[in-house]
Amino acid sequence: MKQDVTVELAGGKQIKFETGRMAKQASGAALTTSGDNVVLATAVASPDPKEGIDFFPLTVEYREFTYAGGRIPGGFIKREGRPSEKEILTSRQIDRPIRPLFPEEFRNETQVVAFVYSADKENDPDVLGINGASCALALSDIPFHGPVGAVRIGLVDDQFVVNPTYGEREKSSLNIMVVGTKDGIVMIESGAKEVAEDRVVDAIEFAHGEIKKICAAIEDLVSRAGKTKRTVTPAEVDQAYLDELTSKIGAQLKDALDTKKHPKFDSYALIKNIKDELKKDLPEGDAAAAKKLSKYYEVLREKIFRDQVLNERIRPDHRAFDEIRQVTVEVGVLPRVHGSALFTRGETQALVSATLGTTDDAQRLESYEGEQKRRFMLHYNFPPFSVGEVGRMSGVGRREIGHGALASRAIEAVLPAEDESPYTLRVVSDILESNGSSSMATVCGASLSLMQAGIPIKGSVAGVAMGLVKEGDKYAVLTDIAGAEDHYGDMDFKVAGTRKGITALQMDIKIMGITPQIMREALEQARRGRLSLLDTMDATIAGANEEKSKFAPRIHTLQIPTDKIRDLIGPGGKVIRGIIDATGVKIDVDDSGRVNVASSDADGLARAIQMITDLTAVPEVGKTYLGKVVRLAEFGAFVEIFPGTDGLLHVSEIAEHRVKEVKDELREGDQILVKVLAIEGNRIKLSRKAVLREQRAKLGLPDPAQAGADGASAEAGVPRGRAAEVEASSSEEEEDFDEEGDDVAEEPNFNRVDAPVGNQVGQGPQGNGGPGGQQRRPGGRRRRGGRRPGSGAPQGGGTR
């Protein structure tokens, strides 16, 4: 029979749980709805325990179908394939909080599945996946010490927001997923933009208030539709056997566990030898006795560890509770990669490399939300030799994806904006040794390698793993936990950030009863440890290198008008392909007119930038350009200042003197400097006269108008006959001067361009008629003949 319950959260958000309508053959099923998001979660456990195992065989699968968002998958197959990174990470977020809540003795194969059947593209359904899985387990007959509730908390305008939308998350300085029971928190997963520790604790406390509402609603539904739980017989503790084992090898095992006295592998060898000696006393072939010994030997190891930490206040390696193991940092350890760092902390070592790429290298992601691009990727590899083991080298596991995602969140908060650094970035962490928190070593190494690669991150990022051992009112918070402290402790709490605040946080808790006070103490201890790590890192490299590797691509960014994008691309991409083929660069153009040009060849990059600039340049009023005369008309000349962009040089703007015939001053193909006077729609008005006037003023030469102020020009009333005399005299002077040859080079020549002879138009001090202004023909001889009408004379002759 169908049953449902609805819970209202802060801010008006609602979650509805329904059962009895779908998937009724599962052990438990819950249809969870919020807005238009619909997730079906199911839980199934086999009827009998799995024999011969000493662990709980739980699998969790979360899937987001593209049809949920009204999309058809891309590619040839047109159906969903292997799980995406988002689906794997959400599966882990479901697994981690529920796994500690099953009875320790439960060995039945159990599978939890959550399918997203409808997605509204505004709210992330991963929260519903966790809550739905909890509800399905609570409704089932599977023994489960739940339920748990989950909420995501954002911090927008310094106000907490429950289950923020995608839009709100972009504006939020905090993105924290909190999962817990009605009694306490069991898991935290967070990214942040350098948020203070106190504010993070406030968010966790706020989240727990909403979690209690969800747990109460699930319990209400269970009371009406839940199944009777299976009985699990608790394992009996043979206290006498444990006491006998303690008295026999307790002191010897305690010494072997001392990792200050015995390095990691020496300690492992001693522990194994003690166990092997005990096995020799067992009846031959008695498998039950061997199994019992292994069980209680492990119980004794845990007991010794916890007793030393809580009562003797001693860690296995005798460090202080807030002490970090010895740290060494090296950068630039790999010669051909763009950035590299070797970070070693105790017996944990990460070799981290940074690779710089172009926009084409960005990762393309497809989901029900649509296609997205990711320009920062962080990949984490954990080969078996890092822990001295032999293992199968296959595809990337869920643990590696999870650790990489945690480190990625820690670094993303400090990456420069795309307009500051347009590179696509890939960071790869190869773990070479591991004994405690290789993910936090990855964070430190990633920060170092990016700075060494020349990426201007906002600040160095360091990470440290915290642990907790608690029994009753006694507890100890441990900084920089090693393997045994993680395995036998009650909490794994990873905190990463800058000097300003937290950028990523992940917490898994095995027990209830973590108070806000313990949380604040752990975060403060983690902050001190993080600052200590940052001091060591900054002593090696404190900021981004100014010079990038010679093997890294150089990216130059241009902003072109959007109406010029078509000109740059050309018909069918012909123009942009031509630039790429000619220069060997990579070019990326977006809809806003942003153009990224990338190449490791400086000359090719410069040529490509010039070609793009010429193609997409826009004239500016008041700016001077080198143009080419492309057509003459009676009223002036048309000058091409950019490829495909012409302007009108009116006859009145050709020279400082009066020009009667345009062809007397200019010829097609001449290269001249012109200034843009005005832009009226698609018409550009140019002036050569303004350029000549500026150049003359810079050289301190007299104004030709003042030189003729004695009335020499016809307009000033000079007799026509006098003007003719001046013209004839000037013509004779020019012929005589021309015979003298090279003296013309001494004369200032305005507006001359280094172009083939015959395309140069010079300008003398008193206008185009001066000796320096004549156009040379091949052979070095100037064109003979009288001075042009209106030409000025060197000695103050009038103009017409």
Solvent accessible surface area in square Angstrom, and as a share of the most:
residue,aa,sasa,rsa
1,M,183,0.82
2,K,96,0.41
3,Q,30,0.13
4,D,54,0.28
5,V,18,0.11
6,T,69,0.40
7,V,11,0.06
8,E,104,0.46
9,L,6,0.03
10,A,35,0.27
11,G,84,0.81
12,G,51,0.49
13,K,55,0.23
14,Q,92,0.41
15,I,1,0.00
16,K,73,0.31
17,F,0,0.00
18,E,8,0.04
19,T,17,0.10
20,G,24,0.23
21,R,118,0.43
22,M,75,0.34
23,A,44,0.34
24,K,141,0.60
25,Q,187,0.83
26,A,16,0.13
27,S,16,0.10
28,G,6,0.05
29,A,10,0.08
30,A,0,0.00
31,L,15,0.07
32,T,0,0.00
33,T,35,0.20
34,S,27,0.17
35,G,64,0.62
36,D,95,0.49
37,N,1,0.01
38,V,34,0.20
39,V,0,0.00
40,L,19,0.09
41,A,0,0.00
42,T,23,0.13
43,A,0,0.00
44,V,72,0.41
45,A,7,0.05
46,S,37,0.24
47,P,114,0.72
48,D,98,0.51
49,P,74,0.47
50,K,95,0.40
51,E,148,0.67
52,G,82,0.79
53,I,36,0.18
54,D,120,0.62
55,F,114,0.48
56,F,23,0.10
57,P,16,0.10
58,L,12,0.06
59,T,70,0.41
60,V,2,0.01
61,E,42,0.19
62,Y,0,0.00
63,R,56,0.20
64,E,15,0.07
65,F,40,0.17
66,T,12,0.07
67,Y,121,0.46
68,A,11,0.08
69,G,10,0.09
70,G,71,0.68
71,R,75,0.27
72,I,135,0.68
73,P,18,0.12
74,G,38,0.37
75,G,56,0.54
76,F,210,0.87
77,I,142,0.72
78,K,108,0.46
79,R,178,0.65
80,E,66,0.30
81,G,65,0.62
82,R,221,0.81
83,P,37,0.23
84,S,50,0.32
85,E,66,0.29
86,K,63,0.27
87,E,15,0.07
88,I,23,0.12
89,L,41,0.21
90,T,3,0.02
91,S,0,0.00
92,R,41,0.15
93,Q,22,0.10
94,I,0,0.00
95,D,24,0.13
96,R,36,0.13
97,P,0,0.00
98,I,0,0.00
99,R,93,0.34
100,P,58,0.37
101,L,16,0.08
102,F,13,0.05
103,P,20,0.12
104,E,143,0.64
105,E,62,0.28
106,F,7,0.03
107,R,56,0.20
108,N,11,0.05
109,E,88,0.39
110,T,3,0.02
111,Q,85,0.38
112,V,0,0.00
113,V,29,0.17
114,A,0,0.00
115,F,62,0.26
116,V,0,0.00
117,Y,75,0.28
118,S,36,0.23
119,A,10,0.08
120,D,34,0.18
121,K,95,0.40
122,E,107,0.48
123,N,36,0.19
124,D,15,0.08
125,P,0,0.00
126,D,4,0.02
127,V,5,0.03
128,L,7,0.03
129,G,0,0.00
130,I,0,0.00
131,N,0,0.00
132,G,0,0.00
133,A,0,0.00
134,S,0,0.00
135,C,0,0.00
136,A,0,0.00
137,L,0,0.00
138,A,8,0.06
139,L,5,0.03
140,S,0,0.00
141,D,33,0.17
142,I,0,0.00
143,P,10,0.06
144,F,18,0.07
145,H,120,0.54
146,G,28,0.27
147,P,10,0.06
148,V,0,0.00
149,G,0,0.00
150,A,0,0.00
151,V,0,0.00
152,R,15,0.05
153,I,0,0.00
154,G,0,0.00
155,L,13,0.06
156,V,21,0.12
157,D,131,0.68
158,D,88,0.46
159,Q,122,0.54
160,F,45,0.19
161,V,35,0.20
162,V,5,0.03
163,N,23,0.12
164,P,4,0.02
165,T,33,0.19
166,Y,46,0.18
167,G,41,0.40
168,E,54,0.24
169,R,59,0.21
170,E,139,0.62
171,K,143,0.61
172,S,4,0.03
173,S,37,0.24
174,L,2,0.01
175,N,49,0.25
176,I,0,0.00
177,M,4,0.02
178,V,0,0.00
179,V,0,0.00
180,G,0,0.00
181,T,12,0.07
182,K,104,0.44
183,D,103,0.53
184,G,5,0.05
185,I,11,0.06
186,V,2,0.01
187,M,0,0.00
188,I,0,0.00
189,E,15,0.07
190,S,2,0.02
191,G,12,0.12
192,A,7,0.06
193,K,114,0.48
194,E,46,0.20
195,V,12,0.07
196,A,55,0.43
197,E,21,0.09
198,D,90,0.47
199,R,67,0.24
200,V,1,0.00
201,V,2,0.01
202,D,45,0.23
203,A,0,0.00
204,I,8,0.04
205,E,75,0.34
206,F,65,0.27
207,A,0,0.00
208,H,30,0.14
209,G,32,0.31
210,E,10,0.05
211,I,0,0.00
212,K,98,0.41
213,K,85,0.36
214,I,0,0.00
215,C,1,0.01
216,A,58,0.45
217,A,10,0.08
218,I,0,0.00
219,E,65,0.29
220,D,63,0.32
221,L,0,0.00
222,V,43,0.25
223,S,89,0.57
224,R,110,0.40
225,A,35,0.27
226,G,31,0.29
227,K,103,0.44
228,T,125,0.73
229,K,75,0.32
230,R,65,0.24
231,T,130,0.76
232,V,37,0.22
233,T,108,0.63
234,P,95,0.60
235,A,52,0.40
236,E,158,0.71
237,V,106,0.61
238,D,52,0.27
239,Q,97,0.43
240,A,76,0.59
241,Y,53,0.20
242,L,11,0.05
243,D,74,0.38
244,E,113,0.51
245,L,10,0.05
246,T,46,0.27
247,S,98,0.63
248,K,120,0.51
249,I,11,0.06
250,G,9,0.08
251,A,88,0.68
252,Q,105,0.47
253,L,0,0.00
254,K,76,0.32
255,D,59,0.30
256,A,2,0.02
257,L,25,0.13
258,D,28,0.14
259,T,53,0.31
260,K,145,0.61
261,K,126,0.53
262,H,30,0.14
263,P,79,0.49
264,K,19,0.08
265,F,114,0.47
266,D,74,0.38
267,S,2,0.02
268,Y,106,0.40
269,A,49,0.38
270,L,62,0.31
271,I,10,0.05
272,K,126,0.53
273,N,82,0.42
274,I,9,0.04
275,K,49,0.21
276,D,48,0.25
277,E,97,0.43
278,L,14,0.07
279,K,88,0.37
280,K,150,0.63
281,D,101,0.52
282,L,45,0.22
283,P,86,0.54
284,E,179,0.80
285,G,81,0.78
286,D,55,0.28
287,A,81,0.62
288,A,77,0.59
289,A,23,0.18
290,A,35,0.28
291,K,144,0.61
292,K,72,0.31
293,L,4,0.02
294,S,41,0.26
295,K,94,0.40
296,Y,9,0.03
297,Y,6,0.02
298,E,66,0.30
299,V,58,0.33
300,L,1,0.00
301,R,47,0.17
302,E,66,0.30
303,K,102,0.43
304,I,19,0.09
305,F,8,0.03
306,R,29,0.11
307,D,58,0.30
308,Q,22,0.10
309,V,0,0.00
310,L,10,0.05
311,N,84,0.43
312,E,71,0.32
313,R,125,0.46
314,I,51,0.26
315,R,0,0.00
316,P,19,0.12
317,D,30,0.15
318,H,85,0.38
319,R,25,0.09
320,A,54,0.42
321,F,36,0.15
322,D,72,0.37
323,E,79,0.35
324,I,29,0.15
325,R,27,0.10
326,Q,146,0.65
327,V,28,0.16
328,T,68,0.39
329,V,21,0.12
330,E,90,0.40
331,V,45,0.26
332,G,38,0.36
333,V,49,0.28
334,L,63,0.31
335,P,117,0.74
336,R,162,0.59
337,V,51,0.29
338,H,26,0.12
339,G,0,0.00
340,S,1,0.00
341,A,0,0.00
342,L,34,0.17
343,F,0,0.00
344,T,25,0.14
345,R,1,0.00
346,G,29,0.28
347,E,63,0.28
348,T,0,0.00
349,Q,33,0.15
350,A,0,0.00
351,L,39,0.19
352,V,0,0.00
353,S,20,0.13
354,A,1,0.01
355,T,65,0.38
356,L,4,0.02
357,G,9,0.09
358,T,11,0.06
359,T,26,0.15
360,D,92,0.48
361,D,70,0.36
362,A,14,0.11
363,Q,63,0.28
364,R,160,0.58
365,L,49,0.24
366,E,77,0.34
367,S,29,0.19
368,Y,0,0.00
369,E,55,0.25
370,G,10,0.10
371,E,98,0.44
372,Q,85,0.38
373,K,127,0.54
374,R,73,0.27
375,R,67,0.24
376,F,10,0.04
377,M,22,0.10
378,L,12,0.06
379,H,63,0.28
380,Y,6,0.02
381,N,51,0.26
382,F,46,0.19
383,P,15,0.09
384,P,30,0.19
385,F,125,0.52
386,S,8,0.05
387,V,37,0.21
388,G,55,0.53
389,E,111,0.50
390,V,157,0.90
391,G,38,0.37
392,R,218,0.80
393,M,145,0.65
394,S,82,0.53
395,G,65,0.63
396,V,95,0.55
397,G,33,0.32
398,R,79,0.29
399,R,106,0.39
400,E,31,0.14
401,I,32,0.16
402,G,3,0.03
403,H,20,0.09
404,G,4,0.04
405,A,11,0.09
406,L,1,0.00
407,A,0,0.00
408,S,17,0.11
409,R,56,0.20
410,A,0,0.00
411,I,0,0.00
412,E,84,0.38
413,A,22,0.17
414,V,0,0.00
415,L,23,0.11
416,P,5,0.03
417,A,51,0.39
418,E,74,0.33
419,D,102,0.53
420,E,115,0.52
421,S,4,0.03
422,P,16,0.10
423,Y,13,0.05
424,T,5,0.03
425,L,5,0.02
426,R,107,0.39
427,V,0,0.00
428,V,20,0.11
429,S,0,0.00
430,D,49,0.25
431,I,0,0.00
432,L,54,0.27
433,E,72,0.32
434,S,13,0.08
435,N,21,0.11
436,G,12,0.11
437,S,17,0.11
438,S,4,0.02
439,S,0,0.00
440,M,0,0.00
441,A,0,0.00
442,T,0,0.00
443,V,0,0.00
444,C,0,0.00
445,G,0,0.00
446,A,0,0.00
447,S,0,0.00
448,L,0,0.00
449,S,0,0.00
450,L,0,0.00
451,M,4,0.02
452,Q,42,0.19
453,A,0,0.00
454,G,4,0.04
455,I,0,0.00
456,P,64,0.40
457,I,19,0.10
458,K,136,0.58
459,G,24,0.23
460,S,15,0.09
461,V,0,0.00
462,A,0,0.00
463,G,0,0.00
464,V,1,0.00
465,A,2,0.01
466,M,0,0.00
467,G,1,0.01
468,L,1,0.01
469,V,1,0.00
470,K,36,0.15
471,E,93,0.42
472,G,60,0.58
473,D,143,0.74
474,K,114,0.48
475,Y,64,0.24
476,A,1,0.01
477,V,5,0.03
478,L,1,0.00
479,T,0,0.00
480,D,0,0.00
481,I,3,0.02
482,A,17,0.13
483,G,30,0.28
484,A,40,0.31
485,E,4,0.02
486,D,55,0.29
487,H,117,0.52
488,Y,13,0.05
489,G,2,0.02
490,D,9,0.04
491,M,3,0.01
492,D,24,0.13
493,F,0,0.00
494,K,15,0.06
495,V,0,0.00
496,A,1,0.00
497,G,0,0.00
498,T,4,0.03
499,R,118,0.43
500,K,160,0.68
501,G,1,0.01
502,I,1,0.00
503,T,0,0.00
504,A,1,0.01
505,L,0,0.00
506,Q,9,0.04
507,M,0,0.00
508,D,38,0.20
509,I,2,0.01
510,K,99,0.42
511,I,50,0.25
512,M,69,0.31
513,G,35,0.34
514,I,16,0.08
515,T,61,0.35
516,P,63,0.40
517,Q,114,0.51
518,I,6,0.03
519,M,7,0.03
520,R,76,0.28
521,E,62,0.28
522,A,0,0.00
523,L,1,0.00
524,E,66,0.30
525,Q,16,0.07
526,A,0,0.00
527,R,80,0.29
528,R,110,0.40
529,G,5,0.05
530,R,2,0.01
531,L,46,0.23
532,S,57,0.37
533,L,2,0.01
534,L,1,0.00
535,D,81,0.42
536,T,49,0.28
537,M,0,0.00
538,D,38,0.20
539,A,91,0.71
540,T,59,0.34
541,I,18,0.09
542,A,76,0.59
543,G,38,0.37
544,A,36,0.28
545,N,57,0.29
546,E,172,0.77
547,E,136,0.61
548,K,52,0.22
549,S,27,0.18
550,K,150,0.64
551,F,70,0.29
552,A,0,0.00
553,P,24,0.15
554,R,80,0.29
555,I,27,0.14
556,H,80,0.36
557,T,50,0.29
558,L,25,0.13
559,Q,122,0.54
560,I,10,0.05
561,P,51,0.32
562,T,84,0.49
563,D,103,0.53
564,K,36,0.15
565,I,29,0.15
566,R,190,0.69
567,D,59,0.31
568,L,0,0.00
569,I,65,0.33
570,G,12,0.12
571,P,111,0.70
572,G,71,0.68
573,G,10,0.09
574,K,142,0.60
575,V,43,0.25
576,I,24,0.12
577,R,133,0.49
578,G,35,0.34
579,I,3,0.02
580,I,57,0.29
581,D,119,0.62
582,A,56,0.43
583,T,10,0.06
584,G,62,0.59
585,V,3,0.02
586,K,94,0.40
587,I,17,0.09
588,D,37,0.19
589,V,34,0.19
590,D,55,0.28
591,D,137,0.71
592,S,66,0.43
593,G,0,0.00
594,R,36,0.13
595,V,0,0.00
596,N,9,0.05
597,V,0,0.00
598,A,5,0.04
599,S,11,0.07
600,S,78,0.50
601,D,73,0.38
602,A,77,0.59
603,D,103,0.53
604,G,0,0.00
605,L,18,0.09
606,A,60,0.46
607,R,121,0.44
608,A,0,0.00
609,I,35,0.18
610,Q,100,0.44
611,M,71,0.32
612,I,0,0.00
613,T,55,0.32
614,D,50,0.26
615,L,50,0.25
616,T,5,0.03
617,A,20,0.16
618,V,70,0.40
619,P,18,0.11
620,E,99,0.44
621,V,94,0.54
622,G,44,0.43
623,K,97,0.41
624,T,55,0.32
625,Y,25,0.09
626,L,88,0.44
627,G,2,0.02
628,K,95,0.40
629,V,1,0.01
630,V,53,0.31
631,R,125,0.46
632,L,53,0.26
633,A,22,0.17
634,E,169,0.76
635,F,97,0.41
636,G,0,0.00
637,A,0,0.00
638,F,45,0.19
639,V,0,0.00
640,E,53,0.24
641,I,13,0.07
642,F,20,0.08
643,P,76,0.48
644,G,77,0.74
645,T,23,0.14
646,D,66,0.34
647,G,3,0.02
648,L,52,0.26
649,L,0,0.00
650,H,77,0.34
651,V,32,0.19
652,S,63,0.41
653,E,38,0.17
654,I,0,0.00
655,A,2,0.02
656,E,44,0.20
657,H,24,0.11
658,R,157,0.57
659,V,18,0.10
660,K,148,0.63
661,E,78,0.35
662,V,8,0.05
663,K,138,0.59
664,D,47,0.24
665,E,13,0.06
666,L,1,0.00
667,R,99,0.36
668,E,106,0.48
669,G,15,0.15
670,D,1,0.01
671,Q,54,0.24
672,I,0,0.00
673,L,45,0.22
674,V,0,0.00
675,K,34,0.15
676,V,1,0.00
677,L,76,0.38
678,A,30,0.23
679,I,67,0.34
680,E,86,0.39
681,G,71,0.68
682,N,151,0.78
683,R,169,0.62
684,I,14,0.07
685,K,83,0.35
686,L,2,0.01
687,S,0,0.00
688,R,0,0.00
689,K,42,0.18
690,A,19,0.15
691,V,6,0.03
692,L,1,0.01
693,R,116,0.42
694,E,71,0.32
695,Q,42,0.19
696,R,18,0.07
697,A,68,0.52
698,K,172,0.73
699,L,102,0.51
700,G,64,0.62
701,L,47,0.23
702,P,75,0.47
703,D,48,0.25
704,P,22,0.14
705,A,77,0.60
706,Q,134,0.60
707,A,41,0.32
708,G,15,0.14
709,A,82,0.63
710,D,116,0.60
711,G,22,0.21
712,A,16,0.13
713,S,18,0.12
714,A,43,0.34
715,E,116,0.52
716,A,64,0.50
717,G,61,0.59
718,V,13,0.08
719,P,92,0.58
720,R,134,0.49
721,G,46,0.44
722,R,129,0.47
723,A,10,0.08
724,A,47,0.37
725,E,104,0.47
726,V,25,0.14
727,E,53,0.24
728,A,57,0.44
729,S,51,0.33
730,S,2,0.01
731,S,17,0.11
732,E,111,0.50
733,E,83,0.37
734,E,20,0.09
735,E,71,0.32
736,D,96,0.50
737,F,57,0.24
738,D,9,0.05
739,E,107,0.48
740,E,106,0.48
741,G,30,0.29
742,D,121,0.63
743,D,68,0.35
744,V,19,0.11
745,A,86,0.67
746,E,151,0.68
747,E,50,0.23
748,P,51,0.32
749,N,40,0.21
750,F,13,0.05
751,N,4,0.02
752,R,97,0.35
753,V,21,0.12
754,D,148,0.76
755,A,16,0.12
756,P,102,0.64
757,V,92,0.53
758,G,32,0.31
759,N,52,0.27
760,Q,30,0.13
761,V,9,0.05
762,G,1,0.01
763,Q,4,0.02
764,G,1,0.01
765,P,13,0.08
766,Q,34,0.15
767,G,5,0.05
768,N,4,0.02
769,G,2,0.02
770,G,2,0.02
771,P,26,0.16
772,G,3,0.02
773,G,3,0.03
774,Q,14,0.06
775,Q,21,0.10
776,R,71,0.26
777,R,104,0.38
778,P,115,0.73
779,G,79,0.76
780,G,35,0.34
781,R,111,0.40
782,R,10,0.04
783,R,82,0.30
784,R,113,0.41
785,G,31,0.30
786,G,52,0.50
787,R,13,0.05
788,R,35,0.13
789,P,65,0.41
790,G,6,0.06
791,S,12,0.08
792,G,5,0.05
793,A,12,0.09
794,P,51,0.32
795,Q,163,0.73
796,G,27,0.26
797,G,17,0.16
798,G,11,0.11
799,T,39,0.23
800,R,74,0.27
